[in-house]
């Protein structure tokens, strides 16, 4: 027999985070479906690879078409150009992550980096092993950007860009 305290009420359920119109569960479902072939174990392995490689106190988030399902510029669906053609936009959030980038690797010096990518592979040499490992795991390009928490706030609240937190805390404290 269930007691009065055994039932969860609507009021006691934790509120789900919504970023720029998408809930965390919607974004996670998109990412698992689109980038991980509907396999949540592959997603968890990806997150663990990131957790084990980033500095303490750093958050990791995914942005872009893997999260929303559509490319920002032209609204084309994820992998519109064929399987494995859409990249994953990984952003590391925090001062220690930003410190991994060379000065010439920034859009805004010491605040918001360019992504480590095919175009700019040498702007954060310490991140290259992680990038290579992640790309092997997903069979597609993974670009890694570094930024401060307030930039994520601006992107979400002023630019309407959702992001999925993979580990850590990307929000302003």
FENNOR-V754320 format. One record per pair of residues at least 24 apart in sequence whose ideal C-beta (glycine too) atoms are under 6 Angstrom apart, sorted by the first residue. I is the first residue (numbers start at 1). J is the second residue. D is the distance in whole Angstrom. If there is no record, write none. Layout:
I_J_D, I_J_D
This chain:
19_156_5, 19_162_4, 20_156_5, 20_160_5, 20_161_6, 20_162_4, 22_162_4, 27_67_5, 27_164_4, 30_67_6, 30_69_5, 31_66_5, 34_66_5, 34_78_5, 35_66_5, 35_88_6, 35_138_6, 46_137_6, 47_166_5, 47_167_6, 49_133_6, 50_166_6, 51_167_5, 53_130_4, 54_92_6, 55_96_4, 57_94_6, 58_92_5, 58_94_4, 58_96_6, 58_97_5, 58_168_6, 59_93_4, 59_168_3, 59_169_5, 59_170_4, 60_92_6, 60_166_4, 60_167_5, 61_91_5, 61_163_4, 61_165_5, 61_170_5, 62_164_5, 63_89_5, 63_91_6, 63_163_5, 64_89_4, 67_162_6, 67_164_5, 84_139_5, 84_140_5, 87_141_4, 87_143_5, 88_142_5, 89_143_6, 90_142_6, 90_144_5, 91_145_5, 91_147_6, 92_146_5, 93_147_6, 93_149_6, 93_152_6, 93_170_4, 97_146_4, 98_146_5, 100_124_5, 100_126_5, 100_127_6, 101_146_5, 111_148_5, 112_147_5, 112_151_5, 113_145_5, 113_146_4, 115_143_4, 115_145_4, 116_144_5, 117_143_4
